[in-house]
Structures are given as C-alpha cells and as structure tokens.
Amino acid sequence: MKDTRKDIFDCGKELFSLNGFKDTNVSDITKAAGIGTGTFYNYYSSKEDLFMTIFMEENEKLKKDILESINPDEDPLILVKELMSLNLKGMNSNPILKEWYNKDVFSKIEQHFREKKGLEQVNFMYNSFSEIIKKWQTEGKMRNDIDSETIMAIFTAIVTVETHKEEIGLQHFPQIIDYLTEFTLKGLTS
C-alpha cells in the first residue's frame, strides 16, 4: 500500500537537501513523488509546512544523538563546549538543518518553528540538560543563586548568537562562540 505522506516527506527531504529550501518548489516535490499538486495539499498546507516537518525531525534526531554521546559527569566547561561544538557541527553538516543559517530563509523557518512550537519538540534535550545543571548546582560545580531555567536561557542566548554570525564576522565566529561559552561558564562556575 502506498504511503503518500511518507513519499512526499522523503521526496521533499531529498530535494531540500540537494537544492535548499529556496530552490525547491511544490511542483518539484510532487513530480518526484509521482502525485498531483492537489494531493500534496491534502497532506501539507505549504512547502514551508513540509520543510518544517522535515526540519523538526532532523533537529530532534541531532539533539538525541548529541545527548547519547556526552558524559554528564564531565567538567561543566568541557561538557558545554562539547555540546555547543556538536550542535554547531551537526547543524552545519546537515543540509536541512543548515538552512537555519540561511539569511534568505531564516525568517520563514523561524516563524514556522515558533508556530509549530519547535522548542517543545526538543524539550527532552532541555529537560535533560536542565537536570545536569541542577546536579552541578547540588555538587557545587555551578552557582546555585541562579535558577536552572535562567541558566538554560543564558545557554539558549549563546546558541542564538549563531544566527548572527555574518554580522559578527565569519572570520571571528567560531572563536566568538567558544569564548562566550568559556566566559559564561567561568561566571557560572565561580
């Protein structure tokens, strides 16, 4: 039995990966899936809707892989730098996730990310990391005069800086993230 939704998803993922968001259109996807344009809209409301479904799945997969690869007992500075590095490498090596950094596409992706409650979909990572922060606070490895939610918001702010790397200067960007992480952690662990 043909699974049209999966066919659309798979064809869309392949085309977005090859051509990017901007250079892929619904007719390309429907042609690859062997369906009519009307059929596409029975499953997805727009190209953006399909892309975000794919983006969310890829993002969730990346975050789960990262969580499985880390050692939560590691020193906070080393662990957070590793998390940031793995996330950045994962985002940049996946053509779907890399679109997050595409200036021409970012506002559309961000809007759909918020509408689809994207952060809620990766709450497992934030909840897991929040537990690590609480553990560090209990062990005296991290300041406990700042609640763990605020600390998570600080880390989110560092990650969000990635969307401004061109404004910051590409030649400085990797070092900027590294320094921001280091300086922030030194302030949180002293």
C-alpha positions in Angstrom: 0.0 0.0 0.0 1.4 3.4 -1.0 2.1 5.8 1.8 1.7 9.2 0.1 2.6 11.3 3.2 5.9 9.4 3.5 6.6 9.6 -0.2 6.1 13.4 -0.1 8.2 13.6 3.0 11.0 11.6 1.5 11.0 13.4 -1.8 10.9 16.7 -0.1 13.8 15.8 2.2 15.9 14.7 -0.8 15.1 17.8 -2.8 15.6 20.2 0.1 18.9 18.5 0.8 20.0 18.8 -2.8 18.6 22.2 -3.8 17.9 24.0 -0.5 14.6 25.4 0.7 14.5 28.4 -1.6 15.3 26.5 -4.8 12.8 23.7 -4.2 9.1 24.1 -5.0 6.0 22.1 -4.6 5.9 21.1 -8.2 9.4 19.6 -7.9 8.3 17.6 -4.9 5.0 16.4 -6.5 6.8 15.4 -9.7 9.4 13.4 -7.7 6.6 11.8 -5.6 4.5 11.0 -8.7 1.5 12.8 -7.4 -0.6 15.8 -8.4 -0.2 19.2 -6.7 -3.7 18.9 -5.2 -2.7 15.7 -3.5 0.3 17.5 -1.9 -2.0 19.9 -0.2 -4.1 17.1 1.2 -1.1 16.3 3.4 0.8 19.6 3.9 -0.5 23.1 3.8 2.6 24.6 2.1 6.2 24.0 1.2 7.1 25.7 4.5 4.9 23.2 6.4 6.6 20.2 4.8 10.1 21.7 5.3 9.4 22.4 9.0 8.1 18.8 9.5 11.4 17.6 8.0 13.5 20.2 9.9 11.9 19.3 13.2 12.6 15.6 12.7 16.2 16.2 11.7 16.7 18.6 14.6 15.2 16.1 17.1 17.5 13.4 15.7 20.6 15.6 16.1 19.7 16.5 19.7 19.1 12.9 20.7 22.4 11.8 19.1 24.2 14.6 21.0 22.7 13.6 24.3 23.6 10.0 23.8 27.3 10.9 23.0 28.0 13.1 26.1 29.3 12.2 29.5 27.1 14.1 32.0 29.7 13.7 34.7 32.3 15.7 32.7 33.5 19.1 33.9 30.9 21.8 33.1 33.2 23.8 30.9 34.3 20.8 28.9 30.8 19.4 28.6 29.1 22.6 27.5 31.8 23.4 24.9 31.4 19.9 23.6 27.6 20.3 23.4 27.9 23.6 21.6 30.5 22.2 19.2 28.5 19.0 18.4 25.4 21.1 17.8 27.1 23.5 15.5 28.9 20.7 13.6 25.6 18.8 13.3 23.7 21.8 12.1 26.3 22.7 9.5 26.8 19.2 8.2 23.1 18.5 7.7 21.8 20.4 4.6 18.2 20.6 6.1 19.4 22.0 9.4 21.9 24.2 7.8 19.0 26.3 6.3 18.6 27.7 9.8 21.6 29.9 9.0 20.5 30.9 5.5 19.6 34.6 5.8 17.2 34.4 2.9 15.2 31.6 4.5 15.7 32.1 8.3 12.7 34.3 8.9 10.3 31.8 7.3 11.9 28.9 9.2 11.9 30.8 12.5 8.2 31.8 12.1 7.2 28.2 11.4 9.5 27.0 14.2 7.6 29.2 16.6 4.1 28.3 15.2 4.9 24.6 15.4 6.3 25.1 18.9 9.7 23.8 17.9 11.3 24.2 21.3 8.7 22.0 22.8 9.7 19.2 20.4 13.2 19.3 21.7 12.2 19.7 25.3 13.7 16.3 26.1 17.2 17.9 25.5 16.5 21.0 27.5 14.9 18.9 30.3 17.9 16.5 30.3 20.4 19.3 30.3 18.4 21.2 33.0 18.8 18.1 35.2 22.6 18.1 34.6 22.7 21.8 35.6 20.7 21.1 38.8 23.1 18.2 39.6 26.1 20.5 39.1 24.4 23.1 41.4 23.9 20.4 44.1 27.5 19.3 43.7 28.8 22.9 44.0 30.1 22.9 40.4 27.8 25.6 39.3 26.3 28.7 41.0 23.0 27.9 42.8 22.0 31.5 43.3 20.7 31.5 39.7 17.8 29.1 38.9 18.4 26.4 36.3 15.8 27.9 33.9 17.7 31.2 33.8 20.9 29.3 33.2 19.2 27.4 30.3 18.1 30.8 28.9 21.7 32.0 29.0 22.8 29.0 27.0 20.0 29.5 24.6 21.2 33.1 24.1 24.7 31.8 23.3 23.2 29.3 20.7 21.1 32.1 19.2 24.2 34.2 18.5 24.9 31.6 15.7 22.1 33.2 13.7 24.1 36.5 13.6 27.5 35.1 12.6 27.7 37.1 9.4 27.0 40.3 11.3 29.7 39.3 13.9 32.1 38.4 11.1 32.6 34.9 9.8 36.3 35.1 10.4 35.7 35.5 14.1 32.7 33.4 14.6 33.9 30.1 15.8 36.2 31.7 18.3 33.4 34.0 19.5 31.1 31.1 20.4 34.0 29.4 22.1 34.9 32.5 24.1 31.2 33.3 25.0 30.8 29.8 26.3 34.0 29.8 28.2 33.4 33.3 29.8 29.8 32.4 30.6 30.8 29.1 32.2 33.6 30.7 34.2 31.0 33.2 35.6 28.5 30.4 36.3 31.1 28.1 38.0 32.9 30.6 40.1 
